[in-house]
Amino acid sequence: MIKLIVPKEEYLPSYKEAYAEYVENGINTYAFTDASSCDIIAKFDRYREERDLPPDRVGEDKYWLVDDEKAYFIGEIAIRRRLNEALAQRGGHIGYGVRCSEWNRGYGTKMLRLALEKAKERHISPVLITCNDDNLASARVMEKNGFVLGDKIVVSRGGKDLLTRRYWKTIL
């Protein structure tokens, strides 16, 4: 069954495969963590507990969309509890990524729908999500989940100016 879970060790081999897919395909819009460079389960726990975070980071809950019958990782979604100045410009309350081999199968839409239930439990509203202006697939995922384009702004990242779409949704 496809479901949203708190990250678990048993899915790490599949997560590492997804990370390799991102590297091979040069994907940098949402970055999976290199699980060979750190204990990502412990790292995610620190963020969930808001413990020992770098000064420019905020607490967040990570979830994985998985096929639990195959111990197969499909995608990751992060729900940030609050916004700092940088996240208010780019990133927002929710960030997500689907492994490349699973694109265009509706998983991003499903994962965001499930994550909105978690955001509601955390009383996060309104919810901000952003994407690059040319990331039409991500824009469609947001729109299918009832997000409305608020504006487009230019954000500098890595020495480049990026046109960024900012989408909003009020959760009741």
HELIX and SHEET records of a PDB file:
HELIX    1   1 GLU A    9  TYR A   11  5                                   3    
HELIX    2   2 LEU A   12  ASN A   25  1                                  14    
HELIX    3   3 ILE A   40  GLU A   49  1                                  10    
HELIX    4   4 GLU A   85  GLN A   89  1                                   5    
HELIX    5   5 CYS A  100  GLU A  102  5                                   3    
HELIX    6   6 TYR A  107  GLU A  121  1                                  15    
HELIX    7   7 LEU A  136  LYS A  144  1                                   9    
SHEET    1   A 4 ILE A   2  ILE A   5  0                                        
SHEET    2   A 4 GLU A  60  ASP A  67 -1                                        
SHEET    3   A 4 TYR A  72  ARG A  80 -1                                        
SHEET    4   A 4 ILE A  94  VAL A  98 -1                                        
SHEET    1   B 3 VAL A 127  ASN A 132  0                                        
SHEET    2   B 3 LYS A 160  LYS A 169 -1                                        
SHEET    3   B 3 VAL A 148  ARG A 157 -1                                        
END                                                                             
